[in-house]
Amino acid sequence: MQWTASGEIILMTILGGVGTLVGPVLGAAVIKYLENIFSAFSASMLHGVFDFLSDAVEQPLVSFLALFVGDGWNLTLGTVFMLLVIFLPGGIMEGLRRLWALFGPPTAEPRKHAAARPQPAE
């Protein structure tokens, strides 16, 4: 194996969420999906998408976005990875947990046992 393949496995694990079984699988699916999508784009496709713009705007925009697609899809992956690590340090699984806590069914407060309650001082 090449060291880049090992690094990609580490990225998949961090992206999905360390400490879970589903997280690395989810991270691998996201990375491979992004790879397939962004590596399929080319500069000519971008020109087709932005052809409604004037040439003065279209050329610089396509030149900039062409850095992130095709052979440069790793730059897109790096940007997504940086944003995820900054805003979701626990990976995608942390994001799913936050969404579940926000939109999932409400949970009842756990009951405290009598022994766990603080006793008043005498």
Helices and strands as residue ranges (DSSP letters): H 3-16, H 22-40, H 43-49, H 55-65, G 70-72, H 73-87, H 92-103, G 114-116
